[in-house]
Amino acid sequence: MTKRPQVTVLGSLNMDISVTVPRLPGPGATVLGSAARFTPGGKGANQAVAAARLGADVRMVGCVGDDDFGRQLLAALRAEHVNTDALREITGVPTGLAMIAVDENGENLIVVAPGANHQVGPADVAAAAASYRDILVLSAEIPAAAITQALSQKGPAVLNLAPASHTAAELVAASGKTLDWLVVNESEAAAVLGRPVHGLADAAHAAAELIRRGPRHAVVTAGAHGAALASKASTASKATAATALTAPTADGEDGAQVIKGFRVQTVDTVGAGDTFVGALAVALAAGVPAREAVIAASAAGAAAVTRHGAQTAMPRPADILAVTGVVWPVA
């Protein structure tokens, strides 16, 4: 493919403070861990970096505080060739922080202090619309009102409803008719549907149920087990010889497709979901059909969990090939 995908991300930026612990603490417990690592993060910024490393021309829209953390986050994005012209520095409000504990199995516990991310509003939505190109990426670390307003704009969009809140179902209902892609994990799908979602087979049921609520495509990820994709019949994409990828797949009930996960050595799952979303956006913007785009995104997410950190672990095409054997489908 000769077309360079154009991706706009309207989302969050956080400074991640990560500690590796022998086990995740329970309520009231204190666990001693490693020295803290300060690394750039935030779901929006992570998705922007993932997309940039996988061949997209990326513009980031959002807010940081007028502080050292904010300046470090901006510098990190610019080092990845992400356009930051539309990012706003908010005086008197701290940059977002994420406090992360990662156990010996790579599982994590994350607490986020949104800070300047909660200042994202109409001006930022307008900036995203002005720079709108092939696809818009949104996640739920910014106010719901901004997400709803952004989804009312023309053009394809991917909504990663993470983290899910008690308003998740209402947000999907409000934006469902204008939403192209909804991406959630099991717990986020459960928040929308109001019932537990466990395992790949249940993820397929959930994906099929989600598209009945409005989105044209729904992806429910199930960690290392894989992902499920459901698409409305009128918009379901067909595989083509030029873009076909191989991965273990099967048809689930209700017409959902099940894509089994790649076997890798997991080190750290922080940022894997953001890698998946950024990779999916690049593939879709480049014209890769839905099923093949989800396979490619799954391979990217699998490559990300083999290294520590969020943005530091985001893979490039060569990393995906080395870890999963999948050739990244975007030139």
N, C-alpha and C positions, 0 to 999 in steps of 0.2 A: 504494500500500500504506500502511496506517495503523499497522501493527505496527513498533515500534522494535526492531531486532535486538539481542539480548543476547549479548555475546561475552566469554568469559574466556580470557586468554592466560597460560599457564604457560611462562615462558621466560627468556631472558637479557637483561641490560642491560649495555652497554659504552659507554665513552667512545671515540669514533672519532677517531683522529689521522690526517688525510688530507693527502697531498702529491701535487700534479700533476707528472708527469714526462714528458719527451719520449718515453721508451720504458720499458717495464717491465724491471727489471734481471734479468740471468741470474745463475747461480751465480758467486759471487766478484766480481761487478761492483758498482760504486758509480755511482749516477746522481744528478746534481744536479737538484733540483726547486724548486717554489714554497715559500713560507712555509707552515708547517703550520697546518691548520685543526682546531680542537677542536669536535666536534659530537656531540650525543647519538646513540647507536646501540645495537647489540645486536639480534639477530634478533627476540627476543620483544618488546622495546620498540618496534622498528620496526613490527612487525605490529600492535601495539596502537594506535599512532598512525595507521597507515593505516586501520584499521577505524574509529577514532573520527572521522577526517575524512570518512569515507564514510557516516556516519549511524548508527553503532552506539553502544550504551551499553556501554562496555568496562571490564573489571576486569583489572588486571595483577597477577600473582603471580610472585615471584622474589626474588632476593637482590642487594644491593649492599654495598659496604664502608662502614664508618663514616668516610668521608673526603669531601673536597671534590667529587670526581668523582661519588660516589654521591649527594650532596645536589643537585648540578646535574642529574643524570638524573631524580631524583624531581620536581624543580621543572619540568623540561621536560614530563614526562608530565601533571602537574597542569595545566599551561598548555593542554594539549590536551584537558582534561576527562576524562582517564583516571583511574579510581578506583585509588588506590595504597594503600588501607588494609591490604592483605594483603602488601605488600612488606616484607621483613626487612632490617635493617641489621646486618651481621656485624662485630663488633669484632675487630680484629687481622688482618683479611683485606682486601686491596685490591679496589676495584671493578674489574670486567673492563675490559680495554683491547683495542682493535682498531687495528692499524697498517696503513694503506691507502695503496697507490700507484695512481694513476689516470693512464693514458697519454692521448695526444692523440686517440685514437679512442674514448675512454670505457671501455676495458677496464681491469680492475683486478687487483691482487694483494693479498691480505689475510692478515695473521698476527694471530691472536687469543690473548691471555693471559686465560684464563677468570676468574681471581680468584674473587670471591664467587659467581659462577654455579655453581661446582662444589660449593657448599654447599646447593644445592636438594635437598631430601629429603622424607621422609614428612610432615613438618609442613606443607610447602608444597603437597604433593599434596592433603592434607586440606583446606587452605584453598581450593584451587582447586575441590575437590569441593563444599565448603560454599557456594561462590558460583556453582556451575554453573548456567548458564541455557540459552540456545539451543544454543550450540556451544562446544567447547573447542579452543584452538589450541596446538600444541606444536611446538618445533623442537629440533634436536640440539646446541645449545650448553649444554645442561644434562645431568646424568648420565643414562645409559641406564636405570638402575634406576628413576629418578623417572618417566621417560617410560612405561616398561612398567607401573608401578603406576598412573599416571594413566589409561592406556588401559583398565585393567581396571574403571574406574568406569563406571556407566551413563550413557548419553547420547552423542550424535554428537560426533565429534572429527575435526580435521584435523591430520595429522602432516606437517610439512615436514622431511624427513630431511636437513637441511642444518646444518652441513657433514657430509658422509658420512664415516664412519670404517671401519676394517677390521671392525667389528662390525655394519655396516649390515644385512647379510643376516640375521644372527641376530636383530636387533631386529625386523625385519619378520616373521620367522618366529614370534617370540614373541608379537607383538601382532596378527598378521594377521587372526585370526578375530574380533577385537573392533574392528578398525580400519575406520572409515567411509571416510575420504579419506586417500590418500597422495599427497603432492606432492613431486616431485624434478626436478632438471635432468638434463642428459645425463650428467654425470660422476657424479652421485649414483645415477642409475639403473644406471650401469655398475658401481658399487660393490656394489649389491644383487644384480645379475644375474651378475656375474663375467665380463662381456664388454664390449667398447666399444659405446657408443651415440653415433652421429653423425648429425645431421640430422633433419628432421621425419618423414620416412618411417620411419626407424629408431626414432624416439621413439614412433611408433604401435605398432610391434612390441613395444617395451619396455613400454608401458602395458598392452597386452593380456597380456603375460607376467606383469607384476606382479600383476594381479588374480587370476591363477591361484594366487598365493601367499597369498591371503587377503583383502586389502582389497576393500571393495565398489566403490570407485572409485579409479582411479589417474590422475594427471596427470603427464606428462613434458613439461617446458618445454624449448624449444630456442632460447632467446635471441630475437633479432630475427626468426627464421624462424617462430615461433609455438609452439603447444602441441598435445599429443595427449591425448585423454581416452578411457579405457576404463572401462566399467561392467558389473557383473554383470547378466545379463538380468533377474533378479528385482527389481533396484533401479534399473534404468535409468529416467531421467526423460524424460517427453515434453514437447516445447515446447508452450506455450499462447499463444493470441493476445495475452493480456494482458501477457506477459513476453517475447515474442519479440524477440531482438536480431539484427542482421544483421552478419555477418562472413564472409569467405571460408572455407568449410568443405568437407570432403570426407570420405567414408568410407574409412578405411584398411583394410588387411587385418586379419583377426581381429576385425572389428567395431569397432575403435577409430575415433574421430572425430578428424580433423585440422583444427585451427583456425589458419589462417595469420596471421602477425604483422601489426601495423599499421606502415605506413611513417612513420617519424618521424626527426627529426634527433637522433641520440644524442650526449649530452654526457657522461653519467656513469652507468654501470650499477650502481653501488653502491646497494643497497636496492631494486632493481627486483623481485627475487624475493620480498622481504618484502612489498612493496606488493601483488604478485600474491596472496600467501597471505592477507593481511589483507582484501583486497577479496573474495576468494573466500569467506572465512568470513562476511562481512557478507551477501553475496548469498544464500548457502545458509541462513543464519539467518533471512532474510526470506522464504524459501520460493521463491526463484528456482530453476527447474529446472537440472539439472546442466550441460547444454550451454551454456545462456544465462549461467549463473554463471561458467563458464570464459571465455566471450567477454568478459564484463564485467571479469573479473580481468585478462585480457590487455590490455584497453584501459587499465586503471589502471596496469599495469606499463609500458606504452608511454609513458604520460604522465610517469611518474616519471623515465625516462631522459633527458628533455629538459632537466633541471635538475641542478645540482650537489648532492651530499650524499645522505644517506639520509633521515632524518626531514624535513630541510628541503625535500626534493624530493617528499614524499608528496602526491599530488594530492587535490583536492576535486572533487565532481561537475562543476563548471564547467570545471575544468582538463581533465578527461577529454573533455568535449564539445568544447572548443576545439582539442585536439590530435588527437583521433581521430574526432570526429563521433558518438561513441557517447553516448547518453543513459543516465546511470547509472540502473539499474532499481529502486533503493531510495529511497523518499521520505525 
